[in-house]
Amino acid sequence: MGSGSRWIGIACSPRLPGLHSPRQPRLPSPRQPRLPSPRQPRLPSPRQPRLPSLCLPRLPRLSLPQLHS
């Protein structure tokens, strides 16, 4: 009974997504790559350059005046 209670807790507990994560990608693996393939490069492409572009100028700008002052 002890082992049975452990399996139930793991399956119901949302703290261990490792068991669900590997099972999901296995089935939708052939369906996901087709849809996200065009969506992934489009979404991350504009988001990536936007984040570093704003963070890069902000860091050097603050560091420059701090060093001079």
mmCIF file of the N, C-alpha and C atoms, coordinates in Angstrom:
data_MODEL
# 
_entry.id   MODEL 
# 
loop_
_atom_site.group_PDB 
_atom_site.id 
_atom_site.type_symbol 
_atom_site.label_atom_id 
_atom_site.label_alt_id 
_atom_site.label_comp_id 
_atom_site.label_asym_id 
_atom_site.label_entity_id 
_atom_site.label_seq_id 
_atom_site.pdbx_PDB_ins_code 
_atom_site.Cartn_x 
_atom_site.Cartn_y 
_atom_site.Cartn_z 
_atom_site.occupancy 
_atom_site.B_iso_or_equiv 
_atom_site.pdbx_formal_charge 
_atom_site.auth_seq_id 
_atom_site.auth_comp_id 
_atom_site.auth_asym_id 
_atom_site.auth_atom_id 
_atom_site.pdbx_PDB_model_num 
ATOM 1   N N  . MET A 1 1  ? 0.858  -1.206 0.000   1.00 0.00 ? 1  MET A N  1 
ATOM 2   C CA . MET A 1 1  ? 0.000  0.000  0.000   1.00 0.00 ? 1  MET A CA 1 
ATOM 3   C C  . MET A 1 1  ? 0.890  1.252  0.000   1.00 0.00 ? 1  MET A C  1 
ATOM 4   N N  . GLY A 1 2  ? 2.030  1.158  0.681   1.00 0.00 ? 2  GLY A N  1 
ATOM 5   C CA . GLY A 1 2  ? 2.902  2.345  0.762   1.00 0.00 ? 2  GLY A CA 1 
ATOM 6   C C  . GLY A 1 2  ? 3.301  2.831  -0.631  1.00 0.00 ? 2  GLY A C  1 
ATOM 7   N N  . SER A 1 3  ? 3.744  1.891  -1.464  1.00 0.00 ? 3  SER A N  1 
ATOM 8   C CA . SER A 1 3  ? 4.184  2.287  -2.808  1.00 0.00 ? 3  SER A CA 1 
ATOM 9   C C  . SER A 1 3  ? 3.008  2.872  -3.594  1.00 0.00 ? 3  SER A C  1 
ATOM 10  N N  . GLY A 1 4  ? 1.807  2.291  -3.417  1.00 0.00 ? 4  GLY A N  1 
ATOM 11  C CA . GLY A 1 4  ? 0.624  2.790  -4.149  1.00 0.00 ? 4  GLY A CA 1 
ATOM 12  C C  . GLY A 1 4  ? 0.333  4.232  -3.773  1.00 0.00 ? 4  GLY A C  1 
ATOM 13  N N  . SER A 1 5  ? 0.389  4.534  -2.466  1.00 0.00 ? 5  SER A N  1 
ATOM 14  C CA . SER A 1 5  ? 0.093  5.911  -2.029  1.00 0.00 ? 5  SER A CA 1 
ATOM 15  C C  . SER A 1 5  ? 1.127  6.875  -2.624  1.00 0.00 ? 5  SER A C  1 
ATOM 16  N N  . ARG A 1 6  ? 2.366  6.436  -2.767  1.00 0.00 ? 6  ARG A N  1 
ATOM 17  C CA . ARG A 1 6  ? 3.404  7.328  -3.315  1.00 0.00 ? 6  ARG A CA 1 
ATOM 18  C C  . ARG A 1 6  ? 3.092  7.661  -4.781  1.00 0.00 ? 6  ARG A C  1 
ATOM 19  N N  . TRP A 1 7  ? 2.718  6.650  -5.558  1.00 0.00 ? 7  TRP A N  1 
ATOM 20  C CA . TRP A 1 7  ? 2.429  6.901  -6.980  1.00 0.00 ? 7  TRP A CA 1 
ATOM 21  C C  . TRP A 1 7  ? 1.262  7.871  -7.117  1.00 0.00 ? 7  TRP A C  1 
ATOM 22  N N  . ILE A 1 8  ? 0.231  7.693  -6.282  1.00 0.00 ? 8  ILE A N  1 
ATOM 23  C CA . ILE A 1 8  ? -0.940 8.578  -6.370  1.00 0.00 ? 8  ILE A CA 1 
ATOM 24  C C  . ILE A 1 8  ? -0.518 10.021 -6.070  1.00 0.00 ? 8  ILE A C  1 
ATOM 25  N N  . GLY A 1 9  ? 0.294  10.184 -5.023  1.00 0.00 ? 9  GLY A N  1 
ATOM 26  C CA . GLY A 1 9  ? 0.745  11.532 -4.643  1.00 0.00 ? 9  GLY A CA 1 
ATOM 27  C C  . GLY A 1 9  ? 1.564  12.168 -5.759  1.00 0.00 ? 9  GLY A C  1 
ATOM 28  N N  . ILE A 1 10 ? 2.439  11.387 -6.384  1.00 0.00 ? 10 ILE A N  1 
ATOM 29  C CA . ILE A 1 10 ? 3.288  11.937 -7.456  1.00 0.00 ? 10 ILE A CA 1 
ATOM 30  C C  . ILE A 1 10 ? 2.421  12.356 -8.651  1.00 0.00 ? 10 ILE A C  1 
ATOM 31  N N  . ALA A 1 11 ? 1.437  11.517 -8.985  1.00 0.00 ? 11 ALA A N  1 
ATOM 32  C CA . ALA A 1 11 ? 0.603  11.809 -10.156 1.00 0.00 ? 11 ALA A CA 1 
ATOM 33  C C  . ALA A 1 11 ? -0.283 13.029 -9.879  1.00 0.00 ? 11 ALA A C  1 
ATOM 34  N N  . CYS A 1 12 ? -0.753 13.165 -8.655  1.00 0.00 ? 12 CYS A N  1 
ATOM 35  C CA . CYS A 1 12 ? -1.650 14.285 -8.333  1.00 0.00 ? 12 CYS A CA 1 
ATOM 36  C C  . CYS A 1 12 ? -0.854 15.537 -7.962  1.00 0.00 ? 12 CYS A C  1 
ATOM 37  N N  . SER A 1 13 ? 0.348  15.374 -7.429  1.00 0.00 ? 13 SER A N  1 
ATOM 38  C CA . SER A 1 13 ? 1.117  16.534 -6.976  1.00 0.00 ? 13 SER A CA 1 
ATOM 39  C C  . SER A 1 13 ? 1.631  17.338 -8.177  1.00 0.00 ? 13 SER A C  1 
ATOM 40  N N  . PRO A 1 14 ? 1.325  18.639 -8.241  1.00 0.00 ? 14 PRO A N  1 
ATOM 41  C CA . PRO A 1 14 ? 1.805  19.482 -9.348  1.00 0.00 ? 14 PRO A CA 1 
ATOM 42  C C  . PRO A 1 14 ? 3.257  19.899 -9.132  1.00 0.00 ? 14 PRO A C  1 
ATOM 43  N N  . ARG A 1 15 ? 3.865  19.463 -8.046  1.00 0.00 ? 15 ARG A N  1 
ATOM 44  C CA . ARG A 1 15 ? 5.254  19.866 -7.759  1.00 0.00 ? 15 ARG A CA 1 
ATOM 45  C C  . ARG A 1 15 ? 6.249  19.066 -8.604  1.00 0.00 ? 15 ARG A C  1 
ATOM 46  N N  . LEU A 1 16 ? 5.794  17.915 -9.133  1.00 0.00 ? 16 LEU A N  1 
ATOM 47  C CA . LEU A 1 16 ? 6.716  17.093 -9.944  1.00 0.00 ? 16 LEU A CA 1 
ATOM 48  C C  . LEU A 1 16 ? 6.256  17.093 -11.408 1.00 0.00 ? 16 LEU A C  1 
ATOM 49  N N  . PRO A 1 17 ? 6.472  18.183 -12.138 1.00 0.00 ? 17 PRO A N  1 
ATOM 50  C CA . PRO A 1 17 ? 6.067  18.237 -13.556 1.00 0.00 ? 17 PRO A CA 1 
ATOM 51  C C  . PRO A 1 17 ? 7.002  17.420 -14.435 1.00 0.00 ? 17 PRO A C  1 
ATOM 52  N N  . GLY A 1 18 ? 8.099  16.935 -13.880 1.00 0.00 ? 18 GLY A N  1 
ATOM 53  C CA . GLY A 1 18 ? 9.053  16.145 -14.655 1.00 0.00 ? 18 GLY A CA 1 
ATOM 54  C C  . GLY A 1 18 ? 8.383  14.891 -15.232 1.00 0.00 ? 18 GLY A C  1 
ATOM 55  N N  . LEU A 1 19 ? 7.423  14.295 -14.488 1.00 0.00 ? 19 LEU A N  1 
ATOM 56  C CA . LEU A 1 19 ? 6.781  13.078 -14.985 1.00 0.00 ? 19 LEU A CA 1 
ATOM 57  C C  . LEU A 1 19 ? 5.824  13.425 -16.124 1.00 0.00 ? 19 LEU A C  1 
ATOM 58  N N  . HIS A 1 20 ? 5.121  14.544 -16.026 1.00 0.00 ? 20 HIS A N  1 
ATOM 59  C CA . HIS A 1 20 ? 4.150  14.915 -17.066 1.00 0.00 ? 20 HIS A CA 1 
ATOM 60  C C  . HIS A 1 20 ? 4.867  15.530 -18.272 1.00 0.00 ? 20 HIS A C  1 
ATOM 61  N N  . SER A 1 21 ? 5.911  16.290 -18.026 1.00 0.00 ? 21 SER A N  1 
ATOM 62  C CA . SER A 1 21 ? 6.606  16.964 -19.132 1.00 0.00 ? 21 SER A CA 1 
ATOM 63  C C  . SER A 1 21 ? 7.117  15.971 -20.175 1.00 0.00 ? 21 SER A C  1 
ATOM 64  N N  . PRO A 1 22 ? 7.797  14.887 -19.780 1.00 0.00 ? 22 PRO A N  1 
ATOM 65  C CA . PRO A 1 22 ? 8.320  13.938 -20.773 1.00 0.00 ? 22 PRO A CA 1 
ATOM 66  C C  . PRO A 1 22 ? 7.209  13.164 -21.478 1.00 0.00 ? 22 PRO A C  1 
ATOM 67  N N  . ARG A 1 23 ? 6.073  12.987 -20.834 1.00 0.00 ? 23 ARG A N  1 
ATOM 68  C CA . ARG A 1 23 ? 4.987  12.228 -21.471 1.00 0.00 ? 23 ARG A CA 1 
ATOM 69  C C  . ARG A 1 23 ? 4.284  13.099 -22.519 1.00 0.00 ? 23 ARG A C  1 
ATOM 70  N N  . GLN A 1 24 ? 4.083  14.374 -22.238 1.00 0.00 ? 24 GLN A N  1 
ATOM 71  C CA . GLN A 1 24 ? 3.383  15.256 -23.187 1.00 0.00 ? 24 GLN A CA 1 
ATOM 72  C C  . GLN A 1 24 ? 4.159  15.438 -24.494 1.00 0.00 ? 24 GLN A C  1 
ATOM 73  N N  . PRO A 1 25 ? 5.447  15.836 -24.434 1.00 0.00 ? 25 PRO A N  1 
ATOM 74  C CA . PRO A 1 25 ? 6.213  16.075 -25.667 1.00 0.00 ? 25 PRO A CA 1 
ATOM 75  C C  . PRO A 1 25 ? 6.324  14.835 -26.549 1.00 0.00 ? 25 PRO A C  1 
ATOM 76  N N  . ARG A 1 26 ? 6.193  13.661 -25.971 1.00 0.00 ? 26 ARG A N  1 
ATOM 77  C CA . ARG A 1 26 ? 6.320  12.439 -26.777 1.00 0.00 ? 26 ARG A CA 1 
ATOM 78  C C  . ARG A 1 26 ? 5.151  12.322 -27.755 1.00 0.00 ? 26 ARG A C  1 
ATOM 79  N N  . LEU A 1 27 ? 3.921  12.584 -27.300 1.00 0.00 ? 27 LEU A N  1 
ATOM 80  C CA . LEU A 1 27 ? 2.757  12.450 -28.188 1.00 0.00 ? 27 LEU A CA 1 
ATOM 81  C C  . LEU A 1 27 ? 2.667  13.644 -29.167 1.00 0.00 ? 27 LEU A C  1 
ATOM 82  N N  . PRO A 1 28 ? 2.655  14.887 -28.665 1.00 0.00 ? 28 PRO A N  1 
ATOM 83  C CA . PRO A 1 28 ? 2.515  16.056 -29.553 1.00 0.00 ? 28 PRO A CA 1 
ATOM 84  C C  . PRO A 1 28 ? 3.811  16.389 -30.278 1.00 0.00 ? 28 PRO A C  1 
ATOM 85  N N  . SER A 1 29 ? 4.880  15.661 -30.018 1.00 0.00 ? 29 SER A N  1 
ATOM 86  C CA . SER A 1 29 ? 6.179  15.947 -30.656 1.00 0.00 ? 29 SER A CA 1 
ATOM 87  C C  . SER A 1 29 ? 6.010  16.142 -32.168 1.00 0.00 ? 29 SER A C  1 
ATOM 88  N N  . PRO A 1 30 ? 5.289  15.273 -32.889 1.00 0.00 ? 30 PRO A N  1 
ATOM 89  C CA . PRO A 1 30 ? 5.148  15.446 -34.344 1.00 0.00 ? 30 PRO A CA 1 
ATOM 90  C C  . PRO A 1 30 ? 4.208  16.602 -34.686 1.00 0.00 ? 30 PRO A C  1 
ATOM 91  N N  . ARG A 1 31 ? 3.280  16.942 -33.804 1.00 0.00 ? 31 ARG A N  1 
ATOM 92  C CA . ARG A 1 31 ? 2.328  18.029 -34.099 1.00 0.00 ? 31 ARG A CA 1 
ATOM 93  C C  . ARG A 1 31 ? 2.893  19.382 -33.676 1.00 0.00 ? 31 ARG A C  1 
ATOM 94  N N  . GLN A 1 32 ? 3.597  19.424 -32.548 1.00 0.00 ? 32 GLN A N  1 
ATOM 95  C CA . GLN A 1 32 ? 4.135  20.700 -32.048 1.00 0.00 ? 32 GLN A CA 1 
ATOM 96  C C  . GLN A 1 32 ? 5.166  21.312 -33.002 1.00 0.00 ? 32 GLN A C  1 
ATOM 97  N N  . PRO A 1 33 ? 6.196  20.551 -33.408 1.00 0.00 ? 33 PRO A N  1 
ATOM 98  C CA . PRO A 1 33 ? 7.264  21.119 -34.246 1.00 0.00 ? 33 PRO A CA 1 
ATOM 99  C C  . PRO A 1 33 ? 6.706  21.762 -35.511 1.00 0.00 ? 33 PRO A C  1 
ATOM 100 N N  . ARG A 1 34 ? 5.585  21.275 -36.010 1.00 0.00 ? 34 ARG A N  1 
ATOM 101 C CA . ARG A 1 34 ? 5.014  21.853 -37.238 1.00 0.00 ? 34 ARG A CA 1 
ATOM 102 C C  . ARG A 1 34 ? 4.419  23.235 -36.947 1.00 0.00 ? 34 ARG A C  1 
ATOM 103 N N  . LEU A 1 35 ? 3.678  23.375 -35.849 1.00 0.00 ? 35 LEU A N  1 
ATOM 104 C CA . LEU A 1 35 ? 3.045  24.671 -35.550 1.00 0.00 ? 35 LEU A CA 1 
ATOM 105 C C  . LEU A 1 35 ? 4.048  25.668 -34.958 1.00 0.00 ? 35 LEU A C  1 
ATOM 106 N N  . PRO A 1 36 ? 4.771  25.279 -33.894 1.00 0.00 ? 36 PRO A N  1 
ATOM 107 C CA . PRO A 1 36 ? 5.694  26.230 -33.238 1.00 0.00 ? 36 PRO A CA 1 
ATOM 108 C C  . PRO A 1 36 ? 6.885  26.582 -34.121 1.00 0.00 ? 36 PRO A C  1 
ATOM 109 N N  . SER A 1 37 ? 7.243  25.733 -35.060 1.00 0.00 ? 37 SER A N  1 
ATOM 110 C CA . SER A 1 37 ? 8.402  26.019 -35.920 1.00 0.00 ? 37 SER A CA 1 
ATOM 111 C C  . SER A 1 37 ? 8.301  27.427 -36.513 1.00 0.00 ? 37 SER A C  1 
ATOM 112 N N  . PRO A 1 38 ? 7.169  27.814 -37.125 1.00 0.00 ? 38 PRO A N  1 
ATOM 113 C CA . PRO A 1 38 ? 7.062  29.162 -37.685 1.00 0.00 ? 38 PRO A CA 1 
ATOM 114 C C  . PRO A 1 38 ? 6.751  30.201 -36.618 1.00 0.00 ? 38 PRO A C  1 
ATOM 115 N N  . ARG A 1 39 ? 6.123  29.773 -35.528 1.00 0.00 ? 39 ARG A N  1 
ATOM 116 C CA . ARG A 1 39 ? 5.744  30.748 -34.484 1.00 0.00 ? 39 ARG A CA 1 
ATOM 117 C C  . ARG A 1 39 ? 6.947  31.064 -33.580 1.00 0.00 ? 39 ARG A C  1 
ATOM 118 N N  . GLN A 1 40 ? 7.740  30.071 -33.250 1.00 0.00 ? 40 GLN A N  1 
ATOM 119 C CA . GLN A 1 40 ? 8.877  30.298 -32.337 1.00 0.00 ? 40 GLN A CA 1 
ATOM 120 C C  . GLN A 1 40 ? 9.839  31.362 -32.886 1.00 0.00 ? 40 GLN A C  1 
ATOM 121 N N  . PRO A 1 41 ? 10.358 31.209 -34.107 1.00 0.00 ? 41 PRO A N  1 
ATOM 122 C CA . PRO A 1 41 ? 11.328 32.178 -34.631 1.00 0.00 ? 41 PRO A CA 1 
ATOM 123 C C  . PRO A 1 41 ? 10.722 33.569 -34.761 1.00 0.00 ? 41 PRO A C  1 
ATOM 124 N N  . ARG A 1 42 ? 9.430  33.644 -34.999 1.00 0.00 ? 42 ARG A N  1 
ATOM 125 C CA . ARG A 1 42 ? 8.787  34.959 -35.171 1.00 0.00 ? 42 ARG A CA 1 
ATOM 126 C C  . ARG A 1 42 ? 8.644  35.670 -33.822 1.00 0.00 ? 42 ARG A C  1 
ATOM 127 N N  . LEU A 1 43 ? 8.206  34.948 -32.795 1.00 0.00 ? 43 LEU A N  1 
ATOM 128 C CA . LEU A 1 43 ? 7.993  35.598 -31.493 1.00 0.00 ? 43 LEU A CA 1 
ATOM 129 C C  . LEU A 1 43 ? 9.329  35.924 -30.804 1.00 0.00 ? 43 LEU A C  1 
ATOM 130 N N  . PRO A 1 44 ? 10.216 34.949 -30.633 1.00 0.00 ? 44 PRO A N  1 
ATOM 131 C CA . PRO A 1 44 ? 11.476 35.215 -29.916 1.00 0.00 ? 44 PRO A CA 1 
ATOM 132 C C  . PRO A 1 44 ? 12.360 36.194 -30.680 1.00 0.00 ? 44 PRO A C  1 
ATOM 133 N N  . SER A 1 45 ? 12.309 36.195 -31.991 1.00 0.00 ? 45 SER A N  1 
ATOM 134 C CA . SER A 1 45 ? 13.166 37.093 -32.773 1.00 0.00 ? 45 SER A CA 1 
ATOM 135 C C  . SER A 1 45 ? 12.938 38.553 -32.357 1.00 0.00 ? 45 SER A C  1 
ATOM 136 N N  . PRO A 1 46 ? 11.678 39.025 -32.306 1.00 0.00 ? 46 PRO A N  1 
ATOM 137 C CA . PRO A 1 46 ? 11.443 40.428 -31.919 1.00 0.00 ? 46 PRO A CA 1 
ATOM 138 C C  . PRO A 1 46 ? 11.624 40.642 -30.419 1.00 0.00 ? 46 PRO A C  1 
ATOM 139 N N  . ARG A 1 47 ? 11.382 39.620 -29.630 1.00 0.00 ? 47 ARG A N  1 
ATOM 140 C CA . ARG A 1 47 ? 11.496 39.795 -28.166 1.00 0.00 ? 47 ARG A CA 1 
ATOM 141 C C  . ARG A 1 47 ? 12.970 39.807 -27.746 1.00 0.00 ? 47 ARG A C  1 
ATOM 142 N N  . GLN A 1 48 ? 13.777 38.940 -28.317 1.00 0.00 ? 48 GLN A N  1 
ATOM 143 C CA . GLN A 1 48 ? 15.193 38.880 -27.926 1.00 0.00 ? 48 GLN A CA 1 
ATOM 144 C C  . GLN A 1 48 ? 15.910 40.216 -28.186 1.00 0.00 ? 48 GLN A C  1 
ATOM 145 N N  . PRO A 1 49 ? 15.862 40.751 -29.407 1.00 0.00 ? 49 PRO A N  1 
ATOM 146 C CA . PRO A 1 49 ? 16.575 41.996 -29.699 1.00 0.00 ? 49 PRO A CA 1 
ATOM 147 C C  . PRO A 1 49 ? 16.032 43.154 -28.870 1.00 0.00 ? 49 PRO A C  1 
ATOM 148 N N  . ARG A 1 50 ? 14.760 43.116 -28.545 1.00 0.00 ? 50 ARG A N  1 
ATOM 149 C CA . ARG A 1 50 ? 14.166 44.226 -27.778 1.00 0.00 ? 50 ARG A CA 1 
ATOM 150 C C  . ARG A 1 50 ? 14.722 44.244 -26.354 1.00 0.00 ? 50 ARG A C  1 
ATOM 151 N N  . LEU A 1 51 ? 14.788 43.068 -25.728 1.00 0.00 ? 51 LEU A N  1 
ATOM 152 C CA . LEU A 1 51 ? 15.275 43.028 -24.335 1.00 0.00 ? 51 LEU A CA 1 
ATOM 153 C C  . LEU A 1 51 ? 16.743 43.458 -24.237 1.00 0.00 ? 51 LEU A C  1 
ATOM 154 N N  . PRO A 1 52 ? 17.651 42.830 -24.986 1.00 0.00 ? 52 PRO A N  1 
ATOM 155 C CA . PRO A 1 52 ? 19.076 43.196 -24.886 1.00 0.00 ? 52 PRO A CA 1 
ATOM 156 C C  . PRO A 1 52 ? 19.312 44.630 -25.339 1.00 0.00 ? 52 PRO A C  1 
ATOM 157 N N  . SER A 1 53 ? 18.594 45.075 -26.356 1.00 0.00 ? 53 SER A N  1 
ATOM 158 C CA . SER A 1 53 ? 18.802 46.438 -26.869 1.00 0.00 ? 53 SER A CA 1 
ATOM 159 C C  . SER A 1 53 ? 18.518 47.452 -25.759 1.00 0.00 ? 53 SER A C  1 
ATOM 160 N N  . LEU A 1 54 ? 17.466 47.215 -24.981 1.00 0.00 ? 54 LEU A N  1 
ATOM 161 C CA . LEU A 1 54 ? 17.122 48.169 -23.914 1.00 0.00 ? 54 LEU A CA 1 
ATOM 162 C C  . LEU A 1 54 ? 18.058 47.982 -22.714 1.00 0.00 ? 54 LEU A C  1 
ATOM 163 N N  . CYS A 1 55 ? 18.400 46.737 -22.432 1.00 0.00 ? 55 CYS A N  1 
ATOM 164 C CA . CYS A 1 55 ? 19.253 46.478 -21.259 1.00 0.00 ? 55 CYS A CA 1 
ATOM 165 C C  . CYS A 1 55 ? 20.695 46.933 -21.521 1.00 0.00 ? 55 CYS A C  1 
ATOM 166 N N  . LEU A 1 56 ? 21.198 46.728 -22.723 1.00 0.00 ? 56 LEU A N  1 
ATOM 167 C CA . LEU A 1 56 ? 22.589 47.104 -23.031 1.00 0.00 ? 56 LEU A CA 1 
ATOM 168 C C  . LEU A 1 56 ? 22.802 48.617 -22.865 1.00 0.00 ? 56 LEU A C  1 
ATOM 169 N N  . PRO A 1 57 ? 21.988 49.449 -23.512 1.00 0.00 ? 57 PRO A N  1 
ATOM 170 C CA . PRO A 1 57 ? 22.188 50.900 -23.400 1.00 0.00 ? 57 PRO A CA 1 
ATOM 171 C C  . PRO A 1 57 ? 21.971 51.386 -21.973 1.00 0.00 ? 57 PRO A C  1 
ATOM 172 N N  . ARG A 1 58 ? 21.070 50.752 -21.254 1.00 0.00 ? 58 ARG A N  1 
ATOM 173 C CA . ARG A 1 58 ? 20.794 51.209 -19.881 1.00 0.00 ? 58 ARG A CA 1 
ATOM 174 C C  . ARG A 1 58 ? 21.988 50.917 -18.975 1.00 0.00 ? 58 ARG A C  1 
ATOM 175 N N  . LEU A 1 59 ? 22.575 49.750 -19.116 1.00 0.00 ? 59 LEU A N  1 
ATOM 176 C CA . LEU A 1 59 ? 23.709 49.402 -18.245 1.00 0.00 ? 59 LEU A CA 1 
ATOM 177 C C  . LEU A 1 59 ? 24.916 50.324 -18.503 1.00 0.00 ? 59 LEU A C  1 
ATOM 178 N N  . PRO A 1 60 ? 25.364 50.461 -19.750 1.00 0.00 ? 60 PRO A N  1 
ATOM 179 C CA . PRO A 1 60 ? 26.534 51.317 -20.022 1.00 0.00 ? 60 PRO A CA 1 
ATOM 180 C C  . PRO A 1 60 ? 26.250 52.769 -19.674 1.00 0.00 ? 60 PRO A C  1 
ATOM 181 N N  . ARG A 1 61 ? 25.037 53.223 -19.907 1.00 0.00 ? 61 ARG A N  1 
ATOM 182 C CA . ARG A 1 61 ? 24.693 54.617 -19.613 1.00 0.00 ? 61 ARG A CA 1 
ATOM 183 C C  . ARG A 1 61 ? 24.820 54.891 -18.117 1.00 0.00 ? 61 ARG A C  1 
ATOM 184 N N  . LEU A 1 62 ? 24.337 53.954 -17.309 1.00 0.00 ? 62 LEU A N  1 
ATOM 185 C CA . LEU A 1 62 ? 24.409 54.160 -15.850 1.00 0.00 ? 62 LEU A CA 1 
ATOM 186 C C  . LEU A 1 62 ? 25.851 53.980 -15.363 1.00 0.00 ? 62 LEU A C  1 
ATOM 187 N N  . SER A 1 63 ? 26.553 53.015 -15.947 1.00 0.00 ? 63 SER A N  1 
ATOM 188 C CA . SER A 1 63 ? 27.928 52.744 -15.501 1.00 0.00 ? 63 SER A CA 1 
ATOM 189 C C  . SER A 1 63 ? 28.843 53.907 -15.894 1.00 0.00 ? 63 SER A C  1 
ATOM 190 N N  . LEU A 1 64 ? 28.620 54.517 -17.057 1.00 0.00 ? 64 LEU A N  1 
ATOM 191 C CA . LEU A 1 64 ? 29.482 55.632 -17.504 1.00 0.00 ? 64 LEU A CA 1 
ATOM 192 C C  . LEU A 1 64 ? 29.411 56.811 -16.531 1.00 0.00 ? 64 LEU A C  1 
ATOM 193 N N  . PRO A 1 65 ? 28.215 57.329 -16.232 1.00 0.00 ? 65 PRO A N  1 
ATOM 194 C CA . PRO A 1 65 ? 28.119 58.480 -15.315 1.00 0.00 ? 65 PRO A CA 1 
ATOM 195 C C  . PRO A 1 65 ? 28.629 58.127 -13.918 1.00 0.00 ? 65 PRO A C  1 
ATOM 196 N N  . GLN A 1 66 ? 28.415 56.897 -13.493 1.00 0.00 ? 66 GLN A N  1 
ATOM 197 C CA . GLN A 1 66 ? 28.873 56.498 -12.156 1.00 0.00 ? 66 GLN A CA 1 
ATOM 198 C C  . GLN A 1 66 ? 30.403 56.542 -12.090 1.00 0.00 ? 66 GLN A C  1 
ATOM 199 N N  . LEU A 1 67 ? 31.069 56.059 -13.142 1.00 0.00 ? 67 LEU A N  1 
ATOM 200 C CA . LEU A 1 67 ? 32.540 56.040 -13.142 1.00 0.00 ? 67 LEU A CA 1 
ATOM 201 C C  . LEU A 1 67 ? 33.073 57.482 -13.181 1.00 0.00 ? 67 LEU A C  1 
ATOM 202 N N  . HIS A 1 68 ? 32.461 58.334 -14.032 1.00 0.00 ? 68 HIS A N  1 
ATOM 203 C CA . HIS A 1 68 ? 32.941 59.726 -14.161 1.00 0.00 ? 68 HIS A CA 1 
ATOM 204 C C  . HIS A 1 68 ? 32.703 60.492 -12.861 1.00 0.00 ? 68 HIS A C  1 
ATOM 205 N N  . SER A 1 69 ? 31.522 60.277 -12.274 1.00 0.00 ? 69 SER A N  1 
ATOM 206 C CA . SER A 1 69 ? 31.192 61.029 -11.053 1.00 0.00 ? 69 SER A CA 1 
ATOM 207 C C  . SER A 1 69 ? 32.121 60.557 -9.932  1.00 0.00 ? 69 SER A C  1 
# 
